[in-house]
Amino acid sequence: MPFIKLSRLNRRTATLAAVAAVAGAIGALPTAPAAMATPLSTHVFSYADMPDIDQERIAGYDGAGNYHVGLPNSGIMYCGPTSAMDALAFIADHGASSLQPGSHAWDAAGNYETMTSKLNEMGGYMSIDSKRGVTQGGFEAGLTTWNTKYGYKGHTFGFVSEFPSDANDWQTPNLGIATLAEAFGNPVVVRIGYYKSVSYTSGGTTVSALQRTGGHYVAMTGFDNQGLNFMDPADEAGAVTQSTYTNRTQAVSPTTAVFLNQSGNPLRSDLQTETYLHMPGYAGGSAYVEGYTVLQPSFQLTAKRNILQIFRAGALVTKIKLPVAATVSDAQLSPAGDSAYYALNNSRTIYKINLSTGAKTLLAKVAAPVTSLAVSTTGDRVFAAAGKTVNAVSNTGTQIAKTTLPSTVAAVAFDPVRGQVDAVTPQSKAVSVLNTTLKPQGSVSLPASAIKNATDVDATVNPATGQLTIKAAGLATTTVGQPVQVAAPQPAVSTAATSVSTATASQPVNPAVASTQVNPVVTATNPATTPVTSAPATSVSNIPSLVTTPVIHVTPITTVASKLPISSIVLHGAVAHKASVAPVATSTAIVRNSVTVSDLGPEAGDYNG
């Protein structure tokens, strides 16, 4: 899975702004099986049906005479794999039943050995040390491997880790954000550090400090006035049977100090203080909340005639029939998954629907029938293609901007990598790149003349790479890959004018591999920018024109990759998936489907068990 580093915490909280206003959307989650107790609470965000799997598992016989193999070192250091398994089992219980370990009553004796095997497997993926535990890097690597091996199409969930560090200006762990994430069905694993009081001397100055002695993972079940609620995998001594599920609550209070890692080095080299959340009633008062990891199951929206369907990690969880006979022309999920936006064929109206209540509202009307919709990753803007125009409206219906392009806009897609709107105009054989206020930023020539006559066009952007995929009936499947450097001929670059001349390369076609890879003659015009004198007036033509055959994989020629407004484009020959049973949008709370935000924290090399 791709890793994206976010520079500041407010980039996460911006996306969660839409989440905060719609806590009722958790009602759309399917409840767990009867054996797993009650569904989610909308009042305290408590996960009453979170599994509480035991990490300590010894080898021996149970009361019925059945032998159990246990875990290495009796599982004493298996809190990481076990808390992760709590979260994965929760996801499986709420829609993604095919995701391992699956949806089962894990407190039943008949499932005990199966869970032991799963914990042992996850421990291997996390590179666990049976006597020291796992590092945060190992924890995340294990989740990634599990998702690849067992996830729906390899991407049942993404995850976001948040710890104080230079990446977020050393923000105190914000359990409020974790709570909002949980409110939308995203289980959270909290990392706790154990610290002791020490004296630390640096440059002749001695200060009081707290040094890390170890760490622990728990599965968060809520956060309220009483404090942090969680399932503790180590709350029962080693046994050969699963203990009764028990939800724990511990008060937390911010504590500011100079914190040292397990090696005795300060987390902040300048000896500045950091604030963690102290748990005075836990582990003899030595415990501090250091951060957390949010697991985010994917959402998918499909439109089939006048029916909207929501899939959670590949499983159908919501089906809404619209009170009209018309066919949906396009539909898009909000980033939080709480609502959807849709338009009907030959209609100028954009509708918004609350996915938890089914309530529908008219969001906005535009000048021409809407053919395509896109939503910003923050959820505050909806973009609509209507005739030759692209319209931007707020998620409450306020008109923000409108721009007119040279020809009909067949599809729009939002690029979360660059924060831009890609508008496909087949008659112009181009993609216009717009910012979020719809000001033109450049254009890209499409690499196939067949796009000119394409109908029922759809466009999507890979949220990890920024690759734009265009689907339309009758297109030859064409992939334009990542830019590469070409030795000859070398383009002439003028630093004064910031311009790049054209380079041309030819490659022979091999008919024997035409079904998998064909290298046609490629002519590439490299990016060229015009110096800005007043308003930006950049025209970028960097995707080569192609002599297409049924399946083509082509790499464009460029030496100025930083100037590319789009990393690459895929033209797909399949019928566009709007108004069909295939997905028309994917989204998860906080970040979009299958994107992972890695944050190891300043204690990255320390073990937790």
C-alpha positions as MATLAB code, in Angstrom:
seq = 'MPFIKLSRLNRRTATLAAVAAVAGAIGALPTAPAAMATPLSTHVFSYADMPDIDQERIAGYDGAGNYHVGLPNSGIMYCGPTSAMDALAFIADHGASSLQPGSHAWDAAGNYETMTSKLNEMGGYMSIDSKRGVTQGGFEAGLTTWNTKYGYKGHTFGFVSEFPSDANDWQTPNLGIATLAEAFGNPVVVRIGYYKSVSYTSGGTTVSALQRTGGHYVAMTGFDNQGLNFMDPADEAGAVTQSTYTNRTQAVSPTTAVFLNQSGNPLRSDLQTETYLHMPGYAGGSAYVEGYTVLQPSFQLTAKRNILQIFRAGALVTKIKLPVAATVSDAQLSPAGDSAYYALNNSRTIYKINLSTGAKTLLAKVAAPVTSLAVSTTGDRVFAAAGKTVNAVSNTGTQIAKTTLPSTVAAVAFDPVRGQVDAVTPQSKAVSVLNTTLKPQGSVSLPASAIKNATDVDATVNPATGQLTIKAAGLATTTVGQPVQVAAPQPAVSTAATSVSTATASQPVNPAVASTQVNPVVTATNPATTPVTSAPATSVSNIPSLVTTPVIHVTPITTVASKLPISSIVLHGAVAHKASVAPVATSTAIVRNSVTVSDLGPEAGDYNG';
ca = [
       0.000    0.000    0.000;
       1.217    3.498   -0.717;
       2.478    5.627    2.134;
       1.711    9.332    2.309;
       3.268   11.599    4.900;
       1.036   14.458    6.030;
       2.953   17.473    7.221;
       0.467   18.809    9.740;
      -2.388   17.543   11.830;
      -4.857   20.062   10.410;
      -4.717   18.245    7.059;
      -6.342   15.320    8.850;
      -8.791   17.446   10.810;
      -9.911   19.282    7.664;
     -11.195   16.046    6.224;
     -12.877   15.237    9.528;
     -14.831   18.500    9.492;
     -17.552   16.770    7.527;
     -17.503   13.865    9.957;
     -18.186   15.971   13.023;
     -21.556   17.180   11.795;
     -23.058   13.808   10.987;
     -22.572   11.368   13.859;
     -25.839    9.668   12.986;
     -24.266    8.054    9.949;
     -23.001    5.159   12.036;
     -26.541    3.854   11.908;
     -25.728    2.667    8.387;
     -23.327    0.073    9.783;
     -24.754   -3.440   10.001;
     -24.925   -4.695   13.569;
     -22.693   -7.545   14.655;
     -24.031  -11.081   15.138;
     -26.101  -11.674   18.267;
     -23.142  -13.320   19.939;
     -21.253  -10.044   19.750;
     -23.704   -8.091   21.999;
     -25.104   -4.688   21.036;
     -24.413   -2.382   18.070;
     -22.681    0.954   18.264;
     -23.911    3.742   20.519;
     -24.418    7.142   18.919;
     -24.207    8.949   22.248;
     -20.825    8.010   23.711;
     -19.279    6.467   20.592;
     -18.714    3.259   22.559;
     -17.955    0.061   20.710;
     -19.993   -2.317   22.833;
     -19.296   -5.223   20.480;
     -15.538   -4.841   20.063;
     -13.879   -8.245   20.631;
     -11.551   -8.531   23.631;
      -9.161  -11.239   22.480;
      -6.575  -12.479   24.974;
      -2.911  -12.220   24.018;
      -1.485  -14.548   26.701;
      -1.944  -18.136   25.503;
       0.026  -20.928   27.106;
       0.578  -24.449   25.841;
      -1.445  -27.040   27.718;
      -4.725  -28.918   28.138;
      -8.081  -27.313   28.831;
     -10.757  -28.729   31.122;
     -12.168  -30.869   28.321;
      -8.826  -32.514   27.678;
      -8.066  -30.599   24.468;
      -4.441  -29.622   23.937;
      -3.606  -26.036   22.882;
      -0.277  -25.037   21.359;
      -0.201  -21.499   22.759;
       1.944  -18.661   21.439;
       5.716  -18.104   21.559;
       6.696  -17.027   25.074;
       3.036  -17.628   26.002;
       2.039  -14.516   24.052;
       3.249  -12.156   26.773;
       4.479   -9.709   24.110;
       1.629  -10.194   21.607;
      -0.405   -7.052   22.398;
       0.250   -5.625   18.909;
      -1.064   -8.588   16.915;
      -3.937   -9.069   19.382;
      -5.191   -5.470   19.396;
      -4.919   -5.430   15.600;
      -6.961   -8.634   15.508;
      -9.628   -7.016   17.725;
      -9.947   -4.242   15.131;
      -9.913   -6.613   12.142;
     -12.527   -8.861   13.747;
     -14.670   -5.786   14.371;
     -14.443   -4.828   10.685;
     -15.364   -8.392    9.721;
     -18.361   -8.281   12.093;
     -19.624   -5.076   10.470;
     -19.789   -5.879    6.791;
     -16.434   -7.288    5.666;
     -17.064  -10.884    6.706;
     -14.549  -12.187    4.148;
     -11.704  -10.271    5.834;
      -9.691  -12.578    8.101;
     -10.067  -13.493   10.905;
     -13.707  -13.432    9.786;
     -16.920  -12.835   11.696;
     -17.113  -15.339   14.562;
     -17.797  -15.475   18.283;
     -14.165  -15.396   19.371;
     -15.103  -16.031   22.985;
     -16.412  -19.501   22.028;
     -14.194  -22.439   22.950;
     -14.463  -23.905   19.460;
     -12.782  -20.843   17.936;
      -9.944  -20.503   20.429;
      -7.312  -22.459   18.511;
      -8.205  -20.728   15.243;
      -7.569  -17.355   16.838;
      -4.270  -18.557   18.292;
      -3.179  -19.472   14.763;
      -4.231  -16.046   13.433;
      -2.327  -14.248   16.188;
       0.776  -16.296   15.459;
       0.465  -15.460   11.754;
       0.037  -11.742   12.392;
       2.986  -11.789   14.774;
       5.130  -13.092   11.935;
       3.976  -10.314    9.601;
       4.763   -7.760   12.323;
       8.270   -9.241   12.783;
       7.509   -9.718   16.468;
      10.219  -10.385   19.002;
       8.588  -12.808   21.450;
      10.546  -11.308   24.344;
      10.311   -7.618   23.420;
       7.173   -7.198   21.285;
       6.742   -5.162   18.099;
       7.790   -1.721   16.926;
       5.319    0.711   15.383;
       6.908    0.052   12.009;
       6.385   -3.669   12.467;
       2.798   -3.083   13.562;
       2.003   -1.128   10.400;
       3.872   -3.575    8.172;
       1.785   -6.409    9.591;
      -1.460   -4.585    8.840;
      -0.292   -3.876    5.310;
       0.620   -7.517    4.664;
      -2.670   -8.726    6.146;
      -4.638   -6.332    3.971;
      -2.775   -7.447    0.854;
      -3.254  -11.137    1.618;
      -6.797  -11.174    2.974;
      -8.410   -7.866    1.989;
     -11.145   -7.509   -0.599;
      -9.146   -7.128   -3.829;
      -6.163   -6.523   -1.559;
      -7.549   -3.268   -0.157;
     -10.292   -3.783    2.427;
      -8.989   -0.961    4.598;
      -6.493    1.857    4.861;
      -4.993    3.085    8.105;
      -3.827    6.371    9.578;
      -1.314    6.565   12.424;
      -1.022    9.721   14.503;
       1.752   10.408   17.017;
       3.373   13.640   18.235;
       6.429   14.401   16.126;
       8.002   16.990   13.861;
       5.423   15.943   11.247;
       2.556   17.504   13.220;
       4.261   20.185   15.312;
       4.315   17.863   18.343;
       0.583   18.011   18.838;
      -0.744   16.204   21.918;
      -2.530   12.935   20.994;
      -6.078   13.983   20.122;
      -8.495   11.287   21.256;
     -11.353   13.505   20.054;
     -10.262   12.881   16.462;
      -9.950    9.159   17.202;
     -13.480    9.251   18.633;
     -14.876   10.869   15.502;
     -13.149    8.234   13.397;
     -14.727    5.498   15.519;
     -18.132    7.136   15.129;
     -18.000    6.176   11.461;
     -17.023    2.571   11.915;
     -13.245    2.972   11.941;
     -11.746    0.955   14.820;
      -8.797    2.536   16.622;
      -5.757    0.903   18.226;
      -4.156    3.076   20.921;
      -0.474    2.842   21.801;
       0.457    3.328   25.445;
       3.992    3.945   26.684;
       5.323    3.065   30.126;
       7.680    5.652   31.666;
       9.789    6.079   34.782;
      11.156    9.262   36.369;
      14.860    9.893   35.724;
      17.383   12.726   35.623;
      18.838   13.631   32.271;
      21.976   15.683   31.712;
      22.831   17.438   28.475;
      25.450   20.132   27.932;
      26.021   20.454   31.642;
      22.324   20.934   32.352;
      20.383   18.327   34.317;
      16.614   18.132   34.037;
      13.893   15.841   35.359;
      12.572   13.569   32.647;
      10.416   10.526   31.951;
      12.164    7.590   30.236;
      10.260    4.950   28.337;
      10.550    1.417   29.725;
       8.106   -0.354   27.395;
       4.818   -0.039   25.592;
       1.456   -1.634   25.020;
      -1.349   -1.673   22.417;
      -5.067   -1.693   23.286;
      -8.251   -1.565   21.184;
     -10.124    1.673   21.828;
     -13.879    1.384   22.453;
     -14.684    5.002   23.247;
     -13.716    8.250   24.902;
     -16.083   10.112   27.212;
     -16.186   12.087   30.462;
     -14.875    9.064   32.334;
     -11.807    8.794   30.149;
     -10.439    6.300   27.638;
     -12.481    3.129   27.118;
     -10.624    0.133   25.730;
     -10.212   -3.615   25.448;
      -6.949   -4.667   27.093;
      -5.479   -7.828   25.514;
      -3.305   -8.403   28.610;
      -5.950   -8.110   31.315;
      -6.045  -11.880   31.885;
      -3.159  -14.138   32.898;
      -2.004  -16.843   30.502;
      -4.572  -19.577   29.992;
      -5.844  -22.122   27.498;
      -9.321  -20.586   27.131;
     -10.633  -17.163   26.133;
     -11.676  -14.967   29.063;
     -14.894  -12.957   29.280;
     -14.878   -9.775   27.228;
     -14.348   -6.813   29.568;
     -14.430   -3.138   28.626;
     -11.959   -1.032   30.639;
     -12.142    2.673   31.459;
      -9.224    4.786   32.619;
      -9.105    8.523   33.260;
      -6.527   10.498   31.283;
      -4.932   13.869   31.955;
      -2.392   15.863   29.925;
       1.113   15.737   31.385;
       3.968   17.870   30.103;
       7.547   16.697   30.574;
      10.825   15.948   28.849;
      10.286   12.436   27.464;
      13.103   10.021   26.630;
      12.912    6.864   24.513;
      13.967    3.453   25.779;
      17.578    4.151   24.831;
      17.577    7.205   27.065;
      17.597    9.757   24.240;
      15.198   12.721   24.307;
      12.281   12.567   21.874;
      13.013   16.189   20.991;
      16.689   16.841   20.515;
      16.411   20.375   21.831;
      15.095   19.063   25.180;
      11.787   20.807   24.717;
       8.885   19.343   26.605;
       6.126   17.206   25.119;
       2.579   16.574   26.334;
       1.209   13.028   26.542;
      -2.001   11.817   28.164;
      -1.247   10.320   31.562;
      -3.295    7.321   32.781;
      -2.741    7.606   36.556;
      -4.884    4.569   37.393;
      -3.249    2.163   34.937;
       0.001    0.173   35.254;
       0.856    1.773   38.588;
       0.618    5.267   37.136;
       3.429    4.696   34.627;
       1.210    4.714   31.492;
       0.873    7.529   28.957;
      -1.148    7.598   25.716;
       1.386    8.240   22.940;
      -0.886    8.070   19.882;
      -3.096    5.771   17.864;
      -3.716    4.009   14.567;
      -7.113    4.242   12.843;
      -8.197    1.369   10.580;
     -10.508    2.628    7.832;
     -12.664    0.112    5.974;
     -13.340    1.102    2.361;
     -16.680    2.398    1.138;
     -17.978    1.914   -2.378;
     -21.020    3.499   -3.983;
     -22.776    1.983   -6.985;
     -25.700    3.230   -9.044;
     -27.916    0.805  -10.936;
     -30.765    2.554  -12.720;
     -32.503    4.377   -9.829;
     -30.936    2.374   -6.980;
     -27.947    3.487   -4.895;
     -25.954    0.808   -3.079;
     -23.217    1.203   -0.476;
     -20.589   -1.490   -0.091;
     -18.409   -1.547    3.004;
     -15.174   -3.413    2.420;
     -16.821   -5.326   -0.413;
     -20.046   -6.198    1.433;
     -23.438   -4.592    0.639;
     -24.593   -2.645    3.711;
     -27.072   -0.066    2.364;
     -29.498   -0.116   -0.559;
     -31.605    2.962   -1.369;
     -34.227    3.140   -4.105;
     -34.779    6.662   -5.373;
     -38.429    7.762   -5.733;
     -38.055    8.368   -9.470;
     -38.090    6.199  -12.568;
     -35.116    7.967  -14.150;
     -31.601    6.514  -14.279;
     -28.759    7.949  -12.217;
     -26.230    9.633  -14.489;
     -23.552    9.817  -11.784;
     -23.205    9.510   -8.017;
     -20.340   10.243   -5.613;
     -19.741    9.570   -1.918;
     -18.719   12.209    0.581;
     -15.262   11.493    2.063;
     -16.809   10.570    5.423;
     -19.234    8.156    3.792;
     -22.200    9.824    5.512;
     -23.882   11.175    2.393;
     -23.891   10.909   -1.390;
     -24.440   13.321   -4.268;
     -26.199   12.251   -7.448;
     -27.755   13.530  -10.658;
     -30.288   11.939  -12.991;
     -30.063   11.577  -16.749;
     -30.992   14.776  -18.627;
     -31.431   16.662  -15.347;
     -29.837   19.968  -14.320;
     -30.300   19.186  -10.611;
     -27.710   17.936   -8.117;
     -29.193   16.016   -5.190;
     -27.754   15.164   -1.781;
     -28.848   12.106    0.185;
     -28.212   11.272    3.840;
     -27.147    7.633    3.762;
     -28.175    6.902    7.346;
     -31.714    8.295    7.088;
     -32.342    8.157    3.339;
     -33.436   11.815    3.380;
     -32.914   13.521    0.004;
     -32.481   17.233   -0.628;
     -32.016   19.379   -3.727;
     -28.482   20.712   -3.480;
     -28.200   22.937   -6.564;
     -29.359   23.557  -10.135;
     -26.966   24.266  -13.001;
     -27.394   25.546  -16.547;
     -27.231   22.208  -18.413;
     -27.837   18.528  -17.692;
     -25.268   17.107  -15.271;
     -23.102   14.352  -16.742;
     -20.487   13.866  -14.032;
     -19.815   14.687  -10.366;
     -16.736   14.818   -8.131;
     -16.216   15.641   -4.449;
     -13.171   17.213   -2.805;
     -11.343   15.134   -0.209;
     -12.335   17.597    2.512;
     -15.964   17.083    1.540;
     -16.767   20.785    1.406;
     -17.066   21.102   -2.396;
     -18.959   19.257   -5.108;
     -17.921   19.658   -8.751;
     -20.383   19.081  -11.596;
     -19.854   18.786  -15.352;
     -22.801   20.331  -17.200;
     -22.531   21.070  -20.920;
     -19.368   23.082  -21.504;
     -19.252   24.206  -17.883;
     -17.757   22.926  -14.673;
     -19.576   24.081  -11.545;
     -18.372   24.141   -7.948;
     -20.937   24.231   -5.138;
     -20.519   23.814   -1.398;
     -21.841   20.751    0.401;
     -24.708   22.957    1.570;
     -25.585   24.147   -1.951;
     -23.862   27.526   -2.149;
     -22.538   28.382   -5.623;
     -18.757   28.825   -5.386;
     -17.538   29.095   -8.968;
     -18.226   28.211  -12.593;
     -15.932   27.981  -15.602;
     -16.640   27.415  -19.297;
     -14.370   25.203  -21.395;
     -14.009   25.080  -25.229;
     -16.150   21.953  -25.634;
     -18.536   19.707  -23.730;
     -17.199   18.368  -20.438;
     -17.896   14.648  -20.375;
     -16.429   13.873  -16.957;
     -14.777   15.462  -13.936;
     -12.569   13.880  -11.273;
     -10.959   15.294   -8.151;
      -7.230   14.675   -7.724;
      -6.487   14.472   -3.959;
      -2.745   14.250   -4.579;
      -2.592   17.726   -6.111;
      -5.878   19.178   -4.851;
      -7.161   19.856   -8.364;
     -10.068   19.078  -10.683;
      -9.447   17.148  -13.914;
     -12.087   17.881  -16.571;
     -12.268   15.590  -19.637;
     -13.372   17.206  -22.913;
     -13.442   14.480  -25.615;
     -14.197   16.821  -28.538;
     -11.096   18.829  -27.675;
      -9.138   15.621  -26.980;
      -7.889   17.159  -23.761;
      -8.015   17.171  -19.990;
      -8.282   20.628  -18.453;
      -6.676   20.998  -15.037;
      -8.521   23.366  -12.691;
      -7.913   24.426   -9.117;
     -10.690   24.207   -6.519;
     -12.003   27.646   -7.518;
     -12.047   26.389  -11.131;
      -9.254   28.625  -12.410;
      -7.408   26.881  -15.286;
      -3.979   25.555  -14.352;
      -3.105   23.896  -17.661;
      -4.260   21.263  -20.102;
      -3.140   17.804  -21.196;
      -3.644   16.414  -24.695;
      -5.243   12.991  -24.641;
      -3.157   10.256  -26.260;
      -5.812    8.779  -28.547;
      -7.869   10.318  -31.320;
     -10.646    7.821  -30.575;
     -11.555    9.827  -27.462;
     -13.077   12.489  -29.737;
     -16.137   10.339  -30.389;
     -16.305    8.664  -26.977;
     -19.641    8.537  -25.176;
     -20.674    7.807  -21.589;
     -17.279    8.902  -20.285;
     -16.156    8.318  -16.712;
     -13.012    9.608  -14.956;
     -11.415    8.615  -11.652;
      -8.136    9.498   -9.956;
      -5.994    7.075   -7.969;
      -5.772    8.790   -4.558;
      -2.268    7.475   -3.947;
      -0.573    8.212   -7.273;
      -2.761   10.839   -8.919;
      -3.123    8.654  -12.018;
      -6.228    9.618  -13.993;
      -8.291    6.773  -15.464;
     -10.771    7.581  -18.246;
     -13.354    4.984  -19.236;
     -15.658    5.196  -22.240;
     -17.460    2.858  -24.613;
     -15.454    2.079  -27.741;
     -12.053    3.234  -26.513;
      -8.953    1.188  -27.050;
      -7.369    0.455  -23.688;
      -4.381    2.762  -23.351;
      -2.036    3.238  -20.403;
       0.304    6.179  -20.184;
       2.807    5.319  -17.486;
       5.115    7.304  -15.265;
       7.620    9.711  -16.890;
      11.132    8.457  -17.623;
      14.384   10.088  -18.601;
      15.534    9.652  -22.219;
      19.231    9.811  -23.128;
      18.825   10.899  -26.746;
      17.716   13.157  -28.149;
      18.161   15.500  -25.209;
      15.653   18.383  -25.006;
      17.029   21.890  -25.006;
      16.076   23.722  -21.827;
      16.079   27.495  -21.661;
      16.310   28.608  -18.063;
      15.380   32.178  -18.910;
      12.142   31.279  -20.624;
      11.610   28.042  -18.616;
      10.781   26.212  -21.834;
      11.511   22.707  -23.026;
      11.754   21.665  -26.645;
      10.116   18.588  -28.146;
      11.767   15.156  -28.091;
      10.748   12.265  -30.275;
      11.367    8.558  -29.846;
      10.326    5.587  -31.937;
       9.879    1.994  -30.881;
       8.877   -0.948  -33.096;
       5.587   -2.772  -32.616;
       5.879   -6.420  -31.687;
       2.694   -8.133  -32.952;
       3.409  -11.192  -30.823;
       2.720   -9.257  -27.630;
      -0.001   -6.981  -28.923;
      -2.470   -8.371  -26.407;
      -0.299   -7.425  -23.463;
       2.194   -4.761  -24.422;
       2.639   -2.836  -27.629;
       5.138   -0.048  -28.081;
       3.928    2.149  -30.944;
       5.600    5.197  -32.364;
       5.419    7.854  -29.704;
       5.768   11.573  -30.142;
       6.017   13.433  -26.872;
       5.825   17.148  -26.320;
       7.485   17.974  -23.060;
       6.017   20.388  -20.504;
       6.480   24.045  -21.263;
       5.466   26.864  -18.973;
       4.868   30.501  -19.798;
       6.243   33.085  -17.358;
       3.411   34.623  -15.359;
       2.960   38.333  -15.936;
      -0.510   38.767  -14.419;
      -2.901   35.842  -14.141;
      -1.444   32.347  -14.646;
      -1.630   31.276  -18.285;
       0.068   27.913  -18.346;
      -0.575   25.471  -21.167;
       0.916   22.070  -20.611;
       0.911   19.348  -23.266;
       2.929   16.485  -21.909;
       1.091   13.272  -22.787;
       2.138   11.943  -26.198;
      -0.191   11.306  -29.105;
      -0.292    7.625  -29.961;
      -0.878    5.277  -32.858;
      -3.222    3.019  -30.898;
      -3.744   -0.711  -31.132;
      -6.121   -2.758  -28.933;
      -3.971   -2.716  -25.800;
      -1.159   -0.218  -25.462;
       1.238    0.532  -22.616;
       3.267    3.656  -23.316;
       5.718    5.709  -21.302;
       5.937    9.393  -22.265;
       9.246   11.175  -22.675;
      10.000   14.032  -20.340;
      12.825   15.456  -18.295;
      10.742   17.917  -16.300;
       8.525   15.595  -14.270;
       7.885   18.294  -11.667;
       5.959   20.278  -14.272;
       3.458   17.498  -14.963;
      -0.041   18.505  -13.857;
      -1.121   14.842  -14.075;
       1.210   11.956  -13.287;
      -0.269    9.635  -15.912;
      -3.484    8.795  -17.719;
      -5.232    5.498  -18.436;
      -7.817    5.219  -21.209;
      -9.952    2.144  -20.632;
     -11.959    0.488  -23.384;
     -14.663   -0.925  -21.114;
     -18.112    0.608  -20.978;
     -18.160    3.365  -18.389;
     -19.420    2.167  -15.040;
     -21.936    4.903  -14.298;
     -25.491    3.619  -13.821;
     -24.189    0.066  -13.688;
     -23.370   -2.491  -11.029;
     -19.712   -1.491  -10.934;
     -18.456    1.072   -8.378;
     -18.789    4.731   -9.291;
     -16.988    6.055   -6.244;
     -14.826    4.873   -3.388;
     -14.171    6.603   -0.125;
     -13.298    6.127    3.511;
     -13.441    8.459    6.441;
     -10.370   10.700    6.739;
      -8.644    9.362    3.626;
      -9.832    7.677    0.477;
      -9.819    3.951   -0.142;
      -6.544    2.005    0.219;
      -4.424    5.043    1.116;
      -2.220    4.667    4.193;
      -0.776    7.513    6.266;
       2.241    6.182    8.134;
       3.478    7.824   11.334;
       5.915    5.833   13.462;
       6.273    8.469   16.170;
       9.494    9.493   17.920;
       9.664    6.105   19.689;
       9.831    4.300   16.325;
      12.614    1.957   17.441;
      11.036    1.054   20.780;
       9.200   -2.212   21.356;
       5.670   -2.697   22.661;
       4.399   -5.889   24.254;
];
